[in-house]
Amino acid sequence: MPFPDIDPVAFAIGPLTIRWYALAYIAGILLGWRLLSQSIHRFPANATPKDVADFVLWTILGIIVGGRLGYLLFYGHDILARDPSAAFAVWQGGMSFHGGLAGSAVAAWLFCRIRGLGFASFCDAIACVIPVGLFFGRVANFVNGELWGRPTDLPWGVVFPGAGAEPRHPSQLYEAALEGIVLFVVLRFLATRTPMVHRPGALAGVFLAGYSCSRILVEFVREPDAHLGYLAGPLTMGMVLSIPVLIIGAIVWVQAYRRPGP
């Protein structure tokens, strides 16, 4: 399949260009905000829709700072070594989900301490809407023609610009389906059809483990970063970063069920 003729630039206003990638981030944050505001009453975090609205700026800063620093640390440390000011050049691209996740977690912990909210339960509520942002982000990766998969002879293989003439796995869409749609449906079901919301931290643990399993699975058909390659055997950087998150997710889930129930 040829790569669809999609311009990465959604529209331009004079010298200012607005890319689909930026709109994907905005759409994910706004929709996540709406869903979180509507569902926060289900979680025993003592949070209100106003708290959610106030937290939006915190999470944006956490995503940007953590995502950028994570990218430079895990994927672009050579850039940082050459020019430390590159840490602030977010317009040049380069964001790490794992870094953004860590930044958001720190932001949530600080916010909950200041507001006197239940941190574990607040994270449960946030975890249930993160897949929305992941979905839009992965679709934007596909539109940008980046982070493509390995060569394949399957009928839905895509010939990406800049990736040679071989059809490749549209791994961005695999991740959009698993990390976005499937994980959202699973967490939504657990939050609304089971008593898991009354085990603070359990849903956050499911999210961390679910995301990590999805990411590791897709990494087997995703082309590793050209400047990193395979780190050890079949392991890519995405796998190496996801394995600890999977372990943390399992520990968080177990700890949630070790606490006395309601």
LUMGU-809814 format. One record per residue: residue in one letter; x, y, z negated of N, C-alpha, C in turn. Coordinates in pm, whole numbers, padded with zeros to 5 digits, always signed. Last residue first. Layout:
BEGIN
AXYZXYZXYZ ...
END
This chain:
BEGIN
P-01278-00148-05121-01381-00061-05180-01480-00140-05266 G-00980-00339-05219-01083-00293-05128-01184-00206-05198 P-00642-00286-05314-00779-00322-05354-00881-00264-05259 R-00399-00366-05062-00458-00272-05157-00597-00320-05196 R-00349-00544-04867-00301-00578-05001-00356-00485-05107 Y-00433-00431-04636-00517-00537-04692-00466-00587-04826 A-00230-00253-04587-00367-00202-04598-00458-00306-04662 Q-00010-00418-04553-00019-00336-04674-00160-00283-04695 V-00069-00519-04298-00065-00610-04415-00080-00530-04544 W-00045-00282-04145-00172-00357-04149-00178-00447-04272 V+00224-00217-04185+00120-00122-04226-00015-00193-04239 I+00347-00441-04067+00365-00414-04210+00256-00322-04263 A+00268-00409-03801+00229-00529-03873+00239-00508-04024 G+00392-00163-03743+00247-00177-03733+00197-00297-03811 I+00662-00232-03769+00603-00133-03861+00451-00146-03860 I+00682-00406-03550+00706-00457-03686+00644-00362-03789 L+00631-00225-03340+00546-00343-03359+00559-00398-03501 V+00846-00055-03374+00711-00002-03394+00612-00116-03414 P+01062-00225-03308+01048-00176-03445+00908-00121-03474 I+00984-00264-03025+00992-00375-03120+00984-00327-03265 S+01008-00024-02884+00874-00074-02920+00879-00185-03023 L+01274+00020-02827+01204+00117-02911+01070+00063-02961 V+01326-00202-02665+01404-00183-02787+01335-00086-02882 M+01151-00154-02450+01133-00270-02537+01201-00250-02671 G+01263+00081-02342+01124+00080-02386+01095-00036-02479 M+01517-00007-02269+01504+00088-02379+01361+00090-02431 T+01493-00365-02213+01503-00227-02168+01491-00135-02290 L+01627-00689-02203+01574-00580-02285+01599-00443-02222 P+01733-00914-02087+01617-00852-02021+01564-00730-02093 G+02056-00838-02197+01973-00938-02132+01858-00871-02059 A+02040-00522-02310+02091-00653-02352+02002-00759-02291 L+01965-00306-02150+02054-00283-02264+02119-00413-02312 Y+01946-00235-01809+01912-00329-01916+02014-00313-02028 G+01955+00117-01734+01949-00023-01695+01901-00111-01810 L+02023+00390-01750+02036+00304-01867+02041+00156-01830 H+01977+00524-01519+02101+00558-01589+02123+00474-01714 A+01728+00420-01438+01846+00398-01355+01976+00422-01432 D+01516+00244-01654+01574+00374-01619+01709+00353-01551 P+01367-00050-01501+01435+00021-01610+01495+00152-01562 E+01049-00089-01365+01190-00067-01332+01257+00007-01447 R+00832-00325-01510+00865-00185-01489+01014-00171-01461 V+00771-00573-01589+00752-00545-01446+00783-00398-01414 F+00826-00573-01858+00879-00685-01780+00863-00662-01630 E+00685-00362-01962+00827-00340-01936+00888-00453-01855 V+00437-00465-02022+00451-00395-01894+00598-00373-01860 L+00497-00577-02278+00448-00661-02169+00471-00594-02034 I+00568-00351-02426+00667-00457-02404+00625-00544-02286 R+00322-00212-02424+00442-00152-02364+00545-00259-02332 S+00152-00389-02562+00121-00346-02426+00245-00293-02355 C+00283-00404-02810+00266-00525-02729+00237-00490-02584 S+00261-00133-02889+00392-00194-02869+00383-00320-02784 Y-00016-00095-02913+00061-00017-02817+00193-00087-02785 G-00068-00282-03120-00130-00294-02988-00056-00217-02881 A+00080-00181-03336+00110-00314-03284+00054-00330-03143 L-00041+00072-03365+00103+00060-03346+00140-00075-03285 F-00316-00003-03400-00272+00080-03287-00123+00063-03260 V-00305-00152-03635-00351-00216-03511-00305-00135-03390 G-00224+00051-03810-00138-00065-03788-00175-00138-03660 A-00447+00213-03801-00320+00267-03754-00222+00154-03725 L-00627+00040-03920-00645+00075-03780-00519+00137-03720 A-00516+00029-04184-00533-00091-04103-00545-00058-03954 G-00517+00265-04326-00392+00222-04265-00407+00104-04171 P-00767+00180-04553-00681+00285-04498-00546+00233-04448 R-01022+00015-04509-00889-00033-04543-00788+00067-04485 H-01251+00107-04405-01239+00115-04550-01110+00051-04602 V-01244+00045-04141-01221+00185-04176-01203+00203-04327 M-01321-00222-04125-01179-00192-04129-01149-00047-04167 P-01571-00341-04109-01542-00255-04225-01397-00212-04235 T-01681-00303-03762-01621-00380-03872-01594-00286-03989 R-01772-00133-03571-01843-00260-03589-01787-00348-03698 T-01610+00093-03554-01755+00110-03563-01831-00017-03596 A-01343+00018-03545-01381+00132-03629-01531+00142-03650 L-01338-00192-03363-01298-00218-03502-01344-00106-03595 F-01418-00053-03129-01499-00163-03182-01466-00187-03330 R-01206+00126-03102-01343+00177-03117-01434+00070-03178 L-00994-00048-03061-00997+00034-03181-01137+00090-03208 V-01075-00159-02811-01051-00245-02928-01061-00163-03056 V-01089+00068-02647-01209-00014-02669-01193-00101-02794 F-00820+00156-02653-00928+00243-02700-01052+00161-02734 L-00689-00061-02536-00660-00027-02676-00768+00064-02734 V-00798-00049-02273-00815-00167-02359-00795-00132-02505 I-00726+00221-02184-00863+00170-02187-00880+00055-02286 G-00431+00258-02267-00540+00354-02268-00676+00288-02287 E-00267+00042-02255-00247+00136-02366-00364+00232-02379 L-00388-00085-02020-00365-00154-02147-00357-00058-02265 A-00421+00116-01818-00528+00021-01849-00511-00041-01988 A-00179+00249-01818-00302+00327-01838-00416+00235-01878 E-00011+00037-01755-00004+00094-01889-00128+00178-01919 Y-00087-00002-01492-00098-00113-01587-00101-00058-01729 L-00016+00243-01388-00159+00211-01397-00182+00091-01488 Q+00260+00222-01399+00195+00333-01470+00046+00302-01490 S+00322+00016-01229+00327-00011-01373+00263+00101-01454 P+00258-00093-00960+00215+00038-01014+00206+00028-01166 H+00536-00269-00832+00425-00271-00926+00387-00128-00965 R+00616-00182-00488+00648-00199-00630+00521-00206-00714 P+00748-00249-00165+00632-00227-00252+00668-00260-00397 E+01046-00096-00043+00982-00214-00102+00856-00174-00180 A+01184+00124+00042+01074+00078+00127+00998-00040+00068 G+01256+00359-00230+01288+00264-00125+01163+00218-00051 A+01164+00551-00396+01195+00421-00456+01227+00315-00352 G+01084+00782-00276+01208+00786-00352+01247+00655-00415 P+00742+00708-00309+00844+00796-00250+00968+00798-00338 F+00648+00364-00337+00662+00496-00400+00768+00579-00328 V+00429+00151-00227+00557+00204-00180+00569+00347-00232 V+00278-00085-00441+00277+00051-00387+00418+00090-00344 G+00085-00385-00447+00213-00318-00459+00210-00183-00387 W-00139-00537-00418-00158-00400-00467-00024-00328-00495 P-00055-00792-00337-00123-00704-00240-00143-00561-00287 L+00285-00864-00437+00141-00867-00463+00071-00766-00372 D+00552-00862-00428+00484-00897-00303+00334-00909-00323 T+00755-00603-00580+00656-00711-00586+00601-00739-00447 P+01007-00434-00771+00953-00482-00643+00859-00599-00661 R+00892-00271-01077+00989-00346-00998+00925-00394-00867 G+00728+00054-01102+00761-00082-01140+00867-00146-01051 W+00803+00404-01186+00742+00295-01110+00792+00158-01156 L+00843+00661-01289+00833+00546-01379+00765+00427-01311 E+00648+00861-01056+00763+00837-01143+00736+00714-01230 G+00452+01004-00912+00537+00907-00844+00662+00876-00922 N+00268+01168-01026+00402+01224-01005+00494+01130-00929 V+00062+00986-01051+00046+01098-00958+00181+01160-00926 F+00171+00828-01257+00147+00771-01124+00136+00882-01020 N+00172+01009-01467+00299+00951-01423+00285+00892-01283 A-00104+01046-01490-00021+01157-01441+00116+01108-01397 V-00170+00802-01599-00224+00835-01468-00142+00950-01407 R-00041+00835-01844+00007+00733-01750-00047+00757-01610 G-00194+01047-01959-00051+01061-01936+00003+00962-01836 F-00451+00939-01981-00428+01052-01891-00279+01070-01860 F-00389+00730-02169-00450+00703-02039-00420+00816-01941 L-00293+00869-02390-00206+00776-02320-00258+00747-02180 G-00522+01007-02473-00408+01082-02421-00312+00993-02343 V-00668+00782-02556-00723+00874-02455-00610+00952-02390 P-00522+00661-02762-00526+00597-02630-00585+00686-02520 I-00578+00836-02984-00452+00849-02911-00458+00780-02775 V-00803+00774-03129-00820+00861-03011-00691+00879-02931 C-00733+00609-03338-00845+00567-03254-00864+00654-03130 A-00537+00747-03475-00498+00633-03393-00609+00592-03297 I-00688+00929-03626-00608+00978-03513-00574+00863-03418 A-00797+00755-03816-00886+00832-03729-00811+00881-03605 D-00562+00663-03939-00654+00569-03875-00742+00641-03774 C-00465+00899-04048-00391+00837-03937-00477+00733-03865 F-00651+00928-04249-00645+01030-04145-00571+00975-04023 S-00582+00709-04407-00712+00710-04341-00717+00814-04229 A-00326+00790-04492-00345+00664-04420-00476+00664-04343 F-00377+01045-04623-00289+01032-04507-00318+00906-04426 G-00644+01218-04730-00590+01083-04734-00509+01056-04608 L-00556+01561-04808-00632+01459-04737-00566+01323-04751 G-00455+01810-04895-00504+01713-04993-00590+01605-04930 R-00337+01987-04724-00483+01991-04734-00539+01895-04839 I-00066+01923-04750-00109+02061-04773-00260+02067-04799 R-00067+01652-04684-00017+01695-04816-00067+01834-04849 C-00160+01661-04421-00241+01595-04524-00196+01634-04664 F+00053+01794-04295-00081+01851-04293-00167+01792-04404 L+00265+01612-04330+00273+01746-04388+00134+01808-04399 W+00160+01394-04183+00195+01378-04325+00201+01514-04394 A+00129+01501-03927+00011+01454-04000+00040+01442-04149 A+00398+01552-03860+00302+01662-03865+00179+01623-03946 V+00497+01290-03861+00551+01387-03956+00453+01504-03973 A+00346+01191-03646+00333+01131-03779+00384+01226-03887 S+00438+01345-03433+00298+01357-03474+00277+01300-03614 G+00703+01252-03418+00676+01393-03447+00533+01415-03495 A+00657+00983-03350+00724+01016-03476+00697+01161-03515 L+00536+01024-03099+00464+00952-03205+00524+00985-03342 G+00742+01146-02958+00618+01220-02983+00536+01157-03093 G+00920+00930-02949+00957+01053-03020+00835+01136-03053 H+00768+00754-02796+00808+00714-02931+00851+00835-03013 F+00743+00897-02555+00625+00869-02636+00665+00836-02779 S+00947+01164-02457+00944+01025-02504+00820+01003-02588 M+01000+01359-02168+00933+01344-02298+00930+01196-02332 G+01088+01546-01920+01156+01457-02011+01092+01455-02148 G+01110+01883-01781+01060+01746-01789+01140+01664-01888 Q+01175+02143-01782+01252+02060-01691+01207+01914-01694 W+01036+02261-01982+00981+02276-01848+01058+02193-01745 V+01190+02233-02207+01083+02135-02188+01023+02145-02048 A+01456+02311-02310+01411+02325-02170+01302+02223-02138 F+01567+02273-02554+01452+02363-02548+01392+02373-02408 A+01783+02113-02511+01679+02063-02601+01553+02146-02592 A+01967+02251-02372+01872+02174-02293+01760+02117-02379 S+02154+02355-02538+02036+02437-02515+01929+02364-02433 P+02367+02176-02526+02272+02166-02638+02146+02249-02618 D+02496+02023-02268+02434+02154-02290+02330+02144-02402 R+02624+01777-02288+02676+01877-02195+02624+02017-02227 A+02470+01644-02476+02614+01659-02501+02673+01767-02411 L+02222+01642-02355+02239+01719-02478+02386+01743-02508 I+02275+01465-02146+02233+01602-02116+02258+01692-02237 D+02329+01233-02283+02438+01292-02206+02406+01437-02170 H+02084+01162-02388+02185+01216-02482+02303+01278-02409 G+01836+01082-02276+01915+01187-02214+02020+01246-02305 Y+01708+00876-02419+01725+00864-02274+01820+00966-02212 F+01713+00923-02696+01707+00786-02645+01742+00774-02496 L+01746+01202-02730+01820+01108-02813+01827+00970-02749 L+01574+01320-02546+01717+01353-02541+01800+01253-02621 Y+01330+01207-02630+01381+01183-02494+01532+01208-02488 G+01310+01308-02890+01318+01164-02868+01374+01131-02731 L+01285+01579-02838+01405+01532-02908+01422+01381-02891 R+01032+01570-02706+01152+01622-02639+01280+01571-02705 G+00861+01457-02899+00875+01396-02767+01001+01440-02696 G+00886+01635-03117+00928+01495-03129+00951+01429-02995 V+00789+01874-02994+00921+01869-03058+00972+01725-03067 I+00538+01789-02885+00639+01856-02804+00778+01842-02864 I+00405+01663-03102+00425+01593-02976+00539+01655-02896 G+00404+01867-03295+00468+01739-03323+00499+01662-03196 L+00254+02064-03165+00395+02091-03199+00470+01961-03226 I+00012+01925-03154+00076+01971-03030+00225+01997-03056 T-00045+01889-03424-00013+01771-03344+00051+01809-03211 W-00090+02156-03502+00013+02076-03566+00055+01958-03477 L-00312+02223-03348-00185+02293-03325-00069+02214-03385 V-00502+02043-03465-00467+02036-03322-00333+02103-03295 F-00577+02091-03722-00465+01998-03701-00419+01995-03556 D-00800+02249-03709-00676+02310-03759-00554+02222-03729 A-00984+02058-03623-00952+02172-03538-00821+02237-03579 V-00986+01891-03850-00942+01839-03721-00902+01952-03628 D-01094+02063-04038-00958+02012-04058-00902+01960-03925 K-01348+02088-03924-01261+02206-03931-01115+02164-03953 P-01454+01831-03957-01422+01879-03821-01335+02003-03821 T-01275+01710-04253-01392+01766-04186-01354+01803-04042 A-01169+01446-04475-01143+01547-04373-01273+01589-04306 N-01154+01235-04647-01201+01364-04700-01174+01478-04603 A-01111+00992-04544-00991+01076-04556-01024+01211-04618 P-01267+00756-04471-01259+00811-04607-01133+00893-04630 F-01436+00804-04163-01313+00766-04232-01304+00832-04369 R-01654+00906-04036-01653+00761-04062-01538+00720-04153 H-01610+01168-03980-01693+01139-04096-01695+00990-04130 I-01470+01176-03740-01393+01187-03864-01475+01153-03987 S-01601+01174-03495-01589+01047-03567-01523+01058-03704 Q-01600+01425-03382-01727+01354-03390-01720+01230-03478 S-01331+01492-03386-01426+01574-03461-01558+01501-03482 L-01233+01301-03209-01193+01296-03350-01288+01377-03437 L-01347+01385-02969-01382+01253-03023-01348+01244-03171 R-01223+01640-02943-01369+01626-02948-01410+01492-03012 W-00950+01570-02938-01002+01663-03040-01154+01646-03055 G-00941+01418-02704-00910+01356-02832-00963+01439-02948 L-00999+01618-02520-01095+01509-02537-01071+01436-02669 L-00770+01782-02559-00905+01836-02577-01008+01724-02599 I-00555+01605-02506-00566+01672-02635-00708+01721-02661 G-00608+01524-02242-00597+01425-02349-00615+01488-02486 A-00602+01770-02106-00725+01691-02109-00722+01589-02222 I-00332+01841-02146-00439+01927-02197-00569+01849-02209 Y-00200+01632-02013-00175+01656-02155-00289+01737-02216 A-00303+01678-01756-00329+01550-01823-00308+01564-01973 L-00199+01925-01692-00344+01914-01710-00381+01784-01781 A+00068+01851-01662+00031+01943-01770-00119+01934-01798 Y+00039+01685-01438+00095+01631-01562+00058+01718-01681 W-00047+01848-01236-00143+01752-01290-00094+01696-01423 R+00076+02185-01285+00089+02046-01240-00016+01957-01306 I+00064+02502-01169+00006+02415-01270+00006+02272-01217 T+00287+02766-01119+00231+02642-01068+00183+02556-01184 L+00314+03107-01064+00288+03006-01166+00223+02883-01104 P+00329+03304-00875+00448+03221-00895+00428+03107-00995 G-00013+03271-00806+00107+03349-00781+00229+03260-00797 I-00106+02990-00924-00154+03127-00941-00032+03218-00927 A-00184+02673-00787-00085+02776-00817-00154+02911-00828 F-00267+02334-00877-00295+02462-00814-00188+02562-00857 A-00138+02083-00912-00284+02092-00902-00326+02221-00832 V+00133+01922-00785+00087+02054-00827-00062+02065-00805 P+00164+01675-00669+00180+01685-00815+00135+01819-00871 D-00064+01580-00424+00033+01684-00460+00043+01690-00612 I-00095+01270-00285-00142+01355-00394-00031+01454-00428 D-00149+01033-00090-00100+01168-00064-00159+01265-00167 P-00053+00720-00236-00154+00818-00196-00096+00958-00184 F+00186+00507-00088+00155+00594-00202+00053+00699-00158 P+00058+00220+00086+00134+00345+00082+00093+00428-00040 M+00084-00119+00000+00000+00000+00000+00088+00125+00000 
END
